[in-house]
Amino acid sequence: MKRWVLILGCHGLMVGSASAGERWPANVCKDIQAIRTIVEDQPRSSPVDKANERFVVLLMQEAHCGVDTKAAQAADDRVFRSQSTRRIAPAISARPPVLCDTTPKAYGGSTTDCF
């Protein structure tokens, strides 16, 4: 899938730098739609992968082709929110306190044993 993102990026460079208000030609927008279809049809291990791969395509369609992608972006936002609210494993509890015992020596001084 990274190959398609790379192709899409190179395709954008070939079209040239355009300002946000400037629309790309229809054939370029058609190619971006084809890439979006490929990205959406690929089997994935998780919905988050699909949302991550689709992000750049949706951004280009909205900014340069005038396509309304709000519904797809809202679906991807729901996926990200559901992943962020998943339960996280509880933190490892702190070590129990160290117990130390000071024992006097027979010839002066002392010994401290901690366990």
Buried (B, 14 or more C-beta within 10 A) or exposed (E): BEEBBEEBEEBBEEBEEEEEEEEBEEEBBEBBBEBBEEBEEEEBEEBBBBBBBBBBBBEBBBBBBEBEBEEBBEEBEEBEEEEEEEEEEEEEEEEEEEEEEEEEEEEEEEEEEEE
